[in-house]
């Protein structure tokens, strides 16, 4: 809610100089003066969301309900070989893939590695998957082009990395988290125009989670 006294304080203060060493201190000082006497609100505590009995099954249900796909290797051949055959068997066979820097050699398809803008598929490794939202947690730095530009996005989910709740996953990853992560809940889709959902507008039209 707007408060006249806060607005007056912010307007009446000294002009903010160009960004530099003192700009941050000036802004924080104004915020501090504007919030003097404001009642503090206690942290609400942990979210009381139910924990699914089978996180993997719950993730599969939610991820696929949002348009994502989930596959599992048959375990009879190396992952790289299996993935090569899987990509070649898609409706539009993939002949070149973009591979994230964090993808180990045993998970790379036996195909030419090309720039993300020209690849038929992008290959990533999820840090985790979340059952309660049907989301994949992916790093937001270094591999964004691989995640967003190819029409098909293949995401490896390591064994044991499917968490029941988002809070559980973030607590587990706390020590390695960068400034931001991406939560990918199936393919890119938008309903900005005419409230009609269109898939693949701002990213891949297919998002396939591979449960390792």
Legacy VTK file of the C-alpha trace (Angstrom):
# vtk DataFile Version 3.0
C-alpha trace
ASCII
DATASET POLYDATA
POINTS 212 float
0.000 0.000 0.000
1.313 3.486 -0.888
2.126 5.715 2.081
2.434 9.496 1.629
5.188 9.721 4.230
7.253 7.042 2.463
6.733 8.687 -0.909
7.716 12.060 0.479
10.822 10.602 2.065
11.926 8.997 -1.167
11.251 12.122 -3.232
12.685 14.580 -0.729
15.982 12.790 -0.295
19.153 13.905 -2.067
19.363 13.007 -5.774
20.894 9.649 -6.521
24.182 9.958 -8.325
25.276 7.873 -11.264
25.987 4.232 -10.389
29.168 4.016 -8.407
30.649 3.206 -5.044
28.160 5.344 -3.093
24.936 4.582 -4.992
24.172 1.364 -3.159
24.678 2.991 0.244
22.414 5.919 -0.698
19.611 3.625 -1.818
19.872 1.408 1.282
19.904 4.467 3.519
16.676 5.746 1.967
15.016 2.366 2.342
16.110 2.238 5.995
14.691 5.703 6.704
11.424 4.889 4.924
10.861 1.703 6.924
11.639 3.022 10.402
8.890 1.921 12.768
7.317 -0.486 10.307
6.104 -3.660 11.999
8.172 -6.700 11.129
6.437 -9.762 9.724
7.551 -13.145 11.003
8.743 -15.765 8.534
5.805 -18.103 7.771
7.941 -21.220 8.249
8.127 -24.309 6.064
5.427 -24.944 3.482
3.084 -27.682 4.697
2.691 -29.550 1.419
1.927 -33.264 1.388
4.820 -35.589 0.606
4.051 -38.091 -2.185
4.586 -41.735 -1.308
6.434 -42.351 -4.593
8.280 -39.191 -5.743
9.366 -40.708 -9.074
5.820 -41.739 -10.016
4.483 -38.341 -8.925
7.130 -36.518 -10.983
6.284 -38.592 -14.064
2.556 -37.907 -13.627
2.944 -34.146 -13.223
5.674 -33.683 -15.844
3.735 -35.592 -18.508
0.449 -33.861 -17.604
2.151 -30.580 -18.554
3.236 -31.887 -21.954
6.624 -33.319 -21.042
7.845 -36.808 -21.915
9.649 -39.338 -19.741
11.671 -42.292 -21.015
13.972 -44.876 -19.477
16.825 -46.726 -21.099
16.420 -50.477 -21.337
19.748 -51.065 -19.562
21.023 -53.443 -22.251
23.354 -50.989 -24.011
25.569 -48.023 -23.087
23.692 -44.779 -22.531
25.457 -42.942 -25.382
24.542 -45.716 -27.797
20.959 -45.842 -26.547
20.589 -42.063 -26.874
21.976 -42.088 -30.413
19.349 -44.617 -31.450
16.608 -42.735 -29.603
17.424 -39.438 -31.343
17.603 -41.138 -34.723
14.155 -42.625 -34.140
12.363 -39.320 -33.512
9.826 -38.060 -36.055
12.476 -35.676 -37.341
15.673 -37.682 -36.939
18.381 -35.733 -35.100
21.708 -35.682 -36.961
23.523 -33.109 -34.817
23.184 -32.233 -31.140
24.169 -29.391 -28.831
25.711 -30.733 -25.629
26.009 -28.890 -22.322
29.484 -28.489 -20.872
28.439 -30.478 -17.783
27.344 -33.561 -19.766
29.855 -36.410 -19.200
31.208 -38.362 -22.170
29.184 -41.492 -21.358
25.953 -39.500 -21.814
26.890 -37.824 -25.108
25.271 -39.205 -28.262
27.448 -40.561 -31.046
26.527 -37.642 -33.291
28.279 -34.459 -34.442
28.244 -31.757 -31.762
26.979 -28.547 -33.354
26.043 -25.043 -32.200
22.754 -24.868 -30.290
21.125 -22.661 -32.940
21.660 -25.397 -35.562
21.129 -28.517 -33.436
18.208 -30.889 -33.688
18.395 -31.558 -29.950
20.028 -30.161 -26.845
21.442 -32.483 -24.185
21.513 -31.381 -20.524
21.941 -32.908 -17.086
19.417 -31.906 -14.415
20.628 -31.097 -10.948
17.368 -32.559 -9.661
13.722 -33.225 -10.450
10.811 -32.199 -8.222
7.717 -34.342 -7.794
5.316 -31.757 -6.336
5.667 -29.429 -9.347
6.774 -31.826 -12.087
9.864 -29.671 -12.703
13.486 -30.161 -13.670
16.084 -27.999 -11.909
18.735 -26.857 -14.387
21.624 -24.391 -14.046
20.881 -20.938 -15.453
24.461 -20.198 -16.470
26.714 -21.631 -19.147
24.238 -23.936 -20.902
21.144 -21.776 -21.491
21.519 -21.893 -25.296
21.529 -25.706 -25.176
18.371 -25.640 -23.057
16.433 -23.096 -25.122
17.428 -23.062 -28.814
17.119 -26.647 -30.167
13.556 -27.873 -30.906
14.056 -30.941 -28.681
15.555 -30.859 -25.194
16.805 -34.116 -23.662
17.461 -33.900 -19.920
19.220 -36.619 -17.959
17.905 -37.055 -14.410
20.554 -38.880 -12.331
19.437 -41.764 -10.172
18.342 -40.675 -6.719
17.864 -37.020 -7.717
14.039 -36.980 -7.795
12.870 -35.090 -4.696
9.386 -35.043 -3.250
9.278 -31.268 -2.716
11.041 -28.234 -4.147
12.167 -27.272 -0.647
13.860 -30.655 -0.237
15.743 -30.266 -3.524
16.919 -26.737 -2.771
18.107 -27.739 0.693
20.105 -30.603 -0.814
21.632 -28.321 -3.456
22.185 -25.375 -1.116
25.966 -25.586 -1.096
26.282 -25.633 -4.906
23.513 -23.239 -5.965
24.483 -20.266 -8.167
22.626 -16.940 -8.124
19.754 -18.459 -10.118
18.490 -21.772 -11.458
15.897 -22.676 -14.072
12.761 -24.684 -13.283
11.674 -26.436 -16.480
8.178 -27.880 -16.214
7.818 -29.626 -19.605
8.093 -27.814 -22.983
8.013 -24.078 -23.454
4.465 -22.779 -23.865
2.639 -19.474 -23.828
-0.955 -18.234 -23.864
-0.165 -14.540 -24.225
-2.107 -14.125 -27.473
-5.830 -14.807 -27.347
-5.440 -17.058 -24.288
-4.594 -19.916 -26.645
-1.788 -22.180 -25.435
0.978 -22.553 -28.015
3.882 -24.936 -27.401
7.462 -24.178 -28.341
7.166 -20.381 -28.574
10.040 -19.400 -26.293
11.985 -22.652 -26.268
11.881 -26.360 -27.232
8.627 -27.860 -28.437
9.570 -31.174 -26.820
11.169 -31.682 -23.421
12.129 -35.280 -22.628
13.349 -36.365 -19.200
15.519 -39.482 -19.229
15.460 -41.271 -15.877
18.907 -42.773 -15.451
LINES 1 213
212 0 1 2 3 4 5 6 7 8 9 10 11 12 13 14 15 16 17 18 19 20 21 22 23 24 25 26 27 28 29 30 31 32 33 34 35 36 37 38 39 40 41 42 43 44 45 46 47 48 49 50 51 52 53 54 55 56 57 58 59 60 61 62 63 64 65 66 67 68 69 70 71 72 73 74 75 76 77 78 79 80 81 82 83 84 85 86 87 88 89 90 91 92 93 94 95 96 97 98 99 100 101 102 103 104 105 106 107 108 109 110 111 112 113 114 115 116 117 118 119 120 121 122 123 124 125 126 127 128 129 130 131 132 133 134 135 136 137 138 139 140 141 142 143 144 145 146 147 148 149 150 151 152 153 154 155 156 157 158 159 160 161 162 163 164 165 166 167 168 169 170 171 172 173 174 175 176 177 178 179 180 181 182 183 184 185 186 187 188 189 190 191 192 193 194 195 196 197 198 199 200 201 202 203 204 205 206 207 208 209 210 211
